[in-house]
């Protein structure tokens, strides 16, 4: 099965610094969540839950996502970390 060409766009956005958190991948509408969920081998509802609580994302899933995007694993872990930090700051404000 051929890899979706839109992953290259996401990779470029990450490496240029325009995407800094995991959920931002989908706010740019560069690639649909359902495509990524399917390629990761999970149901789209499960994937949405992981995006809402990225601390539950396994290393295996994060590394698989890095492989799909053809980017360094550290980049994906940084996106997950940034999103967790942003979520924690929002929770403190409430």
C-alpha positions in Angstrom: 0.0 0.0 0.0 1.4 3.4 -1.0 2.0 6.0 1.7 -0.3 9.0 1.5 1.5 11.9 -0.2 0.0 14.4 2.4 2.4 13.1 5.0 5.2 15.0 3.2 3.3 18.3 3.8 3.0 17.5 7.5 6.7 16.6 7.7 7.6 19.9 6.2 5.3 21.8 8.6 6.9 20.1 11.5 10.4 20.6 10.4 9.8 24.2 9.6 8.5 24.8 13.1 4.9 25.7 12.1 3.5 22.7 13.9 4.6 22.6 17.5 1.9 20.4 19.1 0.4 17.1 18.1 -3.1 18.4 17.6 -1.8 21.1 15.3 -1.2 18.5 12.6 -4.9 18.4 12.1 -5.7 22.1 12.6 -3.7 22.8 9.4 -6.0 20.2 7.6 -2.9 18.9 5.9 -4.1 15.3 6.4 -7.4 13.9 7.8 -7.4 12.2 11.2 -9.1 9.2 9.8 -6.3 8.6 7.3 -3.7 8.7 10.1 -5.8 6.6 12.4 -6.2 3.9 9.7 -2.5 4.0 8.9 -1.7 3.6 12.7 -4.1 0.6 12.7 -6.6 2.1 15.2 -10.2 3.2 15.1 -10.8 6.9 14.5 -12.6 7.2 17.9 -9.6 5.7 19.7 -7.3 8.1 17.8 -9.4 11.1 18.8 -9.2 10.0 22.5 -5.4 9.9 22.2 -5.3 13.4 20.7 -7.4 14.7 23.6 -5.1 13.0 26.1 -1.7 12.6 24.4 0.0 11.3 27.5 -1.8 8.0 26.8 -0.1 7.6 23.4 2.4 4.7 23.6 5.9 5.0 22.4 5.1 2.4 19.8 2.3 4.5 18.4 4.4 7.7 18.5 7.3 5.9 16.7 4.9 4.5 14.1 3.6 8.0 13.5 7.1 9.2 13.1 7.7 6.5 10.5 4.5 7.5 8.6 5.7 11.1 8.6 9.3 10.1 7.8 10.5 12.3 10.5 12.7 11.8 13.6 11.1 10.2 16.6 12.3 13.1 18.8 10.1 15.4 16.7 7.0 13.4 17.5 7.9 13.1 21.2 8.4 16.9 21.3 5.0 17.5 19.7 3.4 15.2 22.3 5.3 16.9 25.2 4.3 20.4 24.0 0.7 19.4 23.8 0.8 17.9 27.3 2.3 21.0 28.7 -0.3 23.2 26.9 -3.1 21.1 28.2 -1.7 21.2 31.8 -1.4 25.0 31.6 -5.1 25.2 30.5 -6.2 22.9 33.3 -4.4 25.1 35.9 -6.1 28.2 34.7 -9.6 26.7 35.1 
